[in-house]
């Protein structure tokens, strides 16, 4: 077994004192203000003069803003999170020009994530106790799991979610031991009724976390609609709704973590489809169920865990007719509507739609591994790879 060095983030919940909460709230507000002002300056410079504003220019502007009477309060918080917000804005523009992201948007006090990023010069780490700049006491962190031995955080991000919970995320450089090599490979067909169907024939049920909380969520949203805007009672109900959403997200993430960890531990090669989730969400009848399944989050977990633990993740063409192709003889059915869950091939084989798709996904992935990326296997290749041991099928 080998090992690899990687950057990892460890997220913990903490409970600030009143003074710490007030200091962090001020910092969040200042970070948001600096980000929005810098974004406005860069947007105006480009639209009016076709002039690019660099990170250095915005950093100099920040110094002048601190000297003005109207923005003198920026001097009361740590300067590091403010500088980091300018770096984040610069990175957002770089991603936009590289066509990896949309144009940067202004941060909203109500809708945007409240967060502040501290680099090594703005916090003190000593004997497992974290103290941020402008604070005299360490944070009361709930250590749900230990940090890797001998590591020191390089970056600390403090955030508060819409449910009012406080979190601290520590980024460290750590070594990860690879799992022992195994000979098994698996194809994964993502679905709504079954969250995953494996090429081995196993079905993993969809917990439907959002659907279980739908009645409670609808009741709270109706209550919110009757509250006066700006009132304390409206804020209480908003927090209640946020807690429901947070509970759903936590349960979904926990289930996907356990599931993807198991797949990476048990298989050397994992094959999945390149699903166009954004396009699928335009389907008004299935959008809510697809969002609840969170296929994009599942893929992201499989990608970084496979990289960490020395596994191979193969993503096959989204246009592969995995459901309509017979995994025994390679026959391609003309049509196969979504309500057809089983079908019979002219060769006599009776297929479960999802299991058959998972087997074809596995065969396509093995073809990609053998012939190179970008290969779309034909029917003969699908049949040949399915028939070769030790792969299931």
RASULUR-V767065 format. One line per field, one symbol per residue. burial: 1 if it has 16 or more other ideal C-beta (glycine too) atoms within 10 Angstrom, else 0. A space follows every 10 residues. Layout:
BEGIN
burial=???
END
This chain:
BEGIN
burial=0000000101 0101010001 0011011111 1111111110 0100000000 0010101100 1100110000 1001001111 1111110011 0110000000 0001001000 0001111110 0110100001 0110100110 1000001000 0010111111 1110010111 1101010010 0000111111 1001111111 0011011111 0010001001 0001000000 0001001101 1111000110 0100110011 0011001111 1110101000 0000000011 0111101110 1100110111 1011110001 0111111101 0010010000 0010100000 1011111111 1111111110 0000001000 1111110000 111
END
